[in-house]
Amino acid sequence: MLLHNEKSIDIKPVLWGYILEAQQILCTGVPDEKMIHDVRVLMKKSRAAIKLLKTQTDEVLFNREYSAFREVGRIMSEWRENSVHHKLIKDLKKRFPELFSRLKDNEKINILADRKQIRNEPSPEMEKDLKEIIGILHKSSFRIRFRAMNNVDQNLIREELERTFDNVSTSFLIARNNAKNTNLHRFRKRTKDFLYQLSFFRFQDPKAIKNLEKRIEILGQNLGKYNDYAVLITSLGYSYPSAENSSALDELIVIIKQEQDKYLSKIWPSAFRIFRPGKKLADLTGFKLPVIQPLSDPSP
């Protein structure tokens, strides 16, 4: 039993709610940019939530549900990337018209620029993927609804959050020492896990933890914008040096790199304040409460 006045963390209804909300969103019509974003966020929240129960559920259940949420995000990632590429190219073209006049015959840029947001009618491929996603969510919702998740150890949940914090801190240090795309992408994913797990601990100090969530949300947004440009460069198939590169394409990539540098200048100071080496979860404002200790019911 918990200490008096301690609040227990009940993950199952929240997790199930994420899945139901995703199902409801997908049943409202053809997925548009907002719908895709919202469902992908719900899947990230679902993965973060079930990680808090990793040490308290059997491995088969954890792997099955985690893989289901991950598969939904994977299927939808291409839909999102098409829209993001289109928006980035459109913005760059508006800001650098002369440069894009020299790139008018670049086939890859033209393809990405023409990939507009999803229209009124989904393609046959999207319809097939959409049915698969709805099926995955239906099965996962059914399994979790009827899966007993009672009597979870609150200390183990807290330990999972501490483990997530440590993983983010390590990912930050790796990325800071070697700021390549894969390291920054991993740091971003770990940051999202920590952000979405934090919501279960708001009761400890609502104001402080909400403020921390806001700081991490901004950090995640900047990491996401950096990553969007990184994926764009990859989609353009750019490498340097290469005899196939025109001077205009080299110039475009330099401009994109400068955009990334702007986001990095915002990422590092904020990340250092939260995840600097040697810092522990207990050092963050809002995590000053003692660890929950199990006690027996007092005699009447």
Helices and strands as residue ranges (DSSP letters): H 12-26, H 33-51, G 54-56, H 59-95, H 97-102, H 107-114, H 124-145, H 154-177, H 181-198, G 199-204, H 206-235, H 247-275, G 281-283
